[in-house]
Amino acid sequence: MLIIKMKSETLNSIMIRIKDLIKKYPIFLILAGVFIIGYFSDPMFISLRNQKNILHDFSVPFILAIGQTMVILIGGIDLSLGSVVSLAGVTIVILLPKMGILVSIIIILLMGMGIGAINGFFISRFKILPFIVTLSAMIIWEGVALIITKSKPIPINMPSFHTINYGSLLGVIALPWVYSFTIFALAIIFLHFHVIGRRIYQIGNDEEITRIAGVKVNRINIGVYTLNGIISAFCGIVLASRMSMGDPTVGAQFLFDIIAAVCLGGTVLGGGQGGVIGTLGGMLLILNLRNILILNNVSIYIQDAIKGFIILISVIILSMRK
């Protein structure tokens, strides 16, 4: 009887924890519903091969969404990340034949750092709305990418560079998955177990009170935008490796999905609430939803409309649960 009672208490404890997780991250409940819909619409949807393909496309937008999550947590937003991705991609393709892989990567990451720091500086120092600063940056860096490429993709044929995307860890785990979940784990540790991570949430909840408390708010804001610039530049490198070329317009495709994933994951526009665990669920939802539409031969012209409608309904459901 004692053993049965202990097993019952353990089961109840597990059920309580599951309910708490669902309450905290309802996006995963919606994701489970999408998987059920996907299975009944086309059983191939849940095949290992199909899910591996989804995860391969998952890495770059998810890493970008992690950076955007941190920016939104401080009450900001970064519309320029797609342009930084494009600029990083075309610039590294130009640099590689002259400077080699290591030096080129360092230069590109420093470039991303500089762009992010400039965004953060103007937002913090001159109190300009993040939307305005990063929209301006988006237009500027997109223009620069188009100018240096003359609006045409630049191909690159360098096997060692292609390894950045197509290589694997121990011959088993694809490197894009390694990048994704390494950055994801570091982001969780940073946001929840580091003092600066806790300050990020405080700034998002009330910047002025946090400033009065003696926190160097401007430095943290600039740091977050700088980190996001580095992340965007890194994603530009990975994407150029995947495509075997630098495309001056490729980054534009990510912005909508990234912001949608962050919001679906429970991170509030305005800051102070949310995190990258929810963003993981949001990005998986968007990519699996897109895959279902493709498998069912839905016209590309109406995919975005359907996806936008479903995202809107999902956000309403999530809002009602809070």
N, C-alpha and C positions, 0 to 999 in steps of 0.2 A: 504493500500500500504506500509505503514511504517513497519507494522508487517511482511509482505511478504519479504520486503527488509532485515529486521533484520534476519529472518529465513534463507534467501539466504546467507547472510554474515556468519552466524554461520555454515551453511553447508559447505561453501567454506573453512572456517577456519579448520573445522574437516578434510576435504579432504586433505588440505595442510599438516596437522599434520600426517595423515595416510601415505602420500607420503614420508614425511621426515623419518618416522619410517621404512618404507620399504627400503628406500635408506640406512639408517643406519644399519638395521638388515635384509638384504635380505634373510638370512637363513630361516626366518619364511614364506617367500613367497614360497621357495622350499619345506618347510614342508607342506604347504597347498597343493602343488602339489602332494606330497607323499600320503596325506590323500585321495585325489581324486582317485589316482591310486589304493590305498588300497581298497577303497569302491567298485570300479568296478571289482577288481580282486576277492574280497570276501566280501559281505555286512556285514558279521560278524565282520569285522575288526573294524568298528566304533561303535560296540555295547558297552554299558557301562561296561559290565563284562570284555570284552577284554581289553578295555582301562584301567580299574582298575588294571588288571594283569600287563600291561605294566608299569604303574606307581609304582606298588609294586617292580618291578625289577629295577626301575629307580633310587631309592634313593641312594644306595651305589655308583654306577658309577658317578652319578651326583655330589655328595659331593666330591668325589675324583677329578672330573674334575674342581670343584671350586678351590681346592687347587692348582692343576696343572696350572690353568689359572693365578693365582697370581705369580707362579714361572716363567712362560713364559713371563709375563708382565715385569719382571726385566731383561729379556734376558737370563734366565736360562732354565733348564729342569730337571725333576726328574724322572729317570727311575726306581728308587728303591721303588716307592710307593706300587707296587704289592707285593713285598717281605715283606714290613712292614705290609701290610694287613694280609698276611699269618702268619708271625711271631706273630703278635698281637693275631690272632685267636687261634693259638695253645697254646700260653703262658697263655692266660686267662683261657682256659679250664683246664690247669694244675694247675693254682693257685686257681681257684674257690673253690674246696673242702677244701682247707687248710685255705684260708684267707677271704672267703666270697665275695659278689659281689662288695661292695663299695671299699674296699681296693684293690681288684684285678683290678678294672677299673682305679683307681688312678695310680697304678703301671704301667699299660699298657700305659696310656696316657703319663706318665713321660718317659717311654721307647721310645715312638714315638717322644717325644720332644727331647730326647737326640740324637736319630738317625738323625733327621732333623738338629739339631744344628751342629752335626759333619759334615754332608754334607756341610752345609753353611760355616762352619769354613774353611774347606779345599779349597773350591772354592774361598772364599774371601781372606783368608790369604796367600795361596800359588799360587793363580791365575791359578789353574788347571781347565781345561774345565769342565763345569757342566756335559757334556755327560760322560766323563771319570770317574769322582768322583761317580756319581750316578749309572753308570753301574757297577762299582766295588762294591758299596754298595748293589746293587741288587743281585749280585752273592754271596756276603758274607752272607747277611741275609737270602737268600733263602737256602743256605747251612746250616746255623744254625737251621732254621726251620725243615729241613729234618733230621738233626742229632738228635735233641731232641725228635722227633716223630718216629725215625727209619723209615722214609719215609711212615708212615701210619697215616691216620686220627685218631684223638682221640675223641670218642663220649662223650657227656655230657648230663645228664638227670637232669636238675634243672629248674622246672617250673618258678621260679622267674627270672632266667636268660633269659628264652625264652620270657618273657614279654618285654624285651628291643626291640625285633623286632615285636612280635605279639600283643603287647598291643595297646591301642588306647587312644586318648584324648577325654574325655567326652563320651566315648563309640561310637564315630562317626568317628573321623579322625585317621587313622592308624599312629602309632608313626614314622615309617620311612618317611612318608610324612611331619610330623612335623619337624623332623631333617632336611630334605632336604630344606624346604622353610624357616626355621629359619636361617640356615647357609647361604642360598642364600640372604636373606634380610640383614643379618649382613655384608656379603661380599659387597653388593651394597653400604651400608652406609659407610663402611670402605674405599672402593676404591674411592668413589666420594665425600665424605663429611668429610673425616678425612685427616689431613695434611700428615700423613705417606702414605696414599693411593695415594695422589697426587705425593709424592716423588717416589713411585713405578713406576709410569708412566714416571717421569723425568729420573730415572735411566735407564729404558728400552730404552728411546729415545737417551740418551747420558750420559753414566755413568761418563765419565771424567769431562765433564762440570758441572754435578751435584756435583761431588766431589769438584771441584774448588769453587763452590758456597757455600761451607761450610757444605754440607749435609753429615752426617755420613753414607756413602754408605755401608760400610762393615757390620755395625750393622743392617741396614735394610735388606740387603741380607741374613744375618744369621737368622734374625727374620722371614723372609718369608719362608725359608727352614724349620725352626723350627715349624712354624705354619702348614706347609704341613705335617710334620712328625706326629703332633698331630692328624690332620684330617685323615691321613692314618691309624693310630692306632685305632681311634674311629670307622672307617669303618670296621676294622678287628673284633672289638667287636660285632658290629651289624650283620656282616655276620656270625660269629660263633653262635650267638643267633638264626639266621634264619635257619642255617643248623643243629643245635644241635650237632655241632662237630667243632674241629679245624682241618683244612686241610692245610698241609704245601705247597700245590701248587695252592690253589684257587685264590690267588691274581694275578697270571700271566695272567689270562683271560682279565683283565681290561685295561692293558696298551695301547694297540692299539686303542681301542674305545675311551679312554679318550683323547689321543692326537688328534685323528681325530675330536672329538667333539669340542675341544678347537679351532682347526684350522678352522673347518667349521663355527664356531661362529664368526670368524673375528679376533681372537687374532693372531697377527703376530709372527711367530717364529723369535726371535731376540728382541722382546719386544717393549713396549711403545705404543701399539695400540690394542684395543679390550676390553673385559670385560666379566663378568659372565652372562649378559643378553643374549649375543650371544651364550655363552656356553650352556645355557639352550636350545636354539633352536637346536644347534648341537647335543646334547645328545638325545633330543626327536626325531630328524631325524634318528639317528642311530638305536635307539631301535624300532621305528615304522617300519623302513625299514626291520630290522631283523624279526619282527613279520609278516610282509607281506610275506616274503620268507617262513617262517614256515607254515603259513596258506595255502600257495599254494604248500606245500609238496616238496619244493625244497631241493634237497639232501644237507646234512650238509657239504659234501665235496666241493660243489661249492658255498655255501652261502657266504663265505668270499671273493671269487673271484668276485662275482656279487656286493657285498657290497663295496669292494675296488674300483671297476670300477665306480660305481655310486658316491661314495665319491670324486673320482678324477674329474669326470665331474662337480660335484657341486662346488668343489674348483675352477675349471677353470671359471665357470659361475660367481662365486663371485669375482674372480680377474678381470674379464672383466668389472664388474659393478663399480669398484673402479676407 
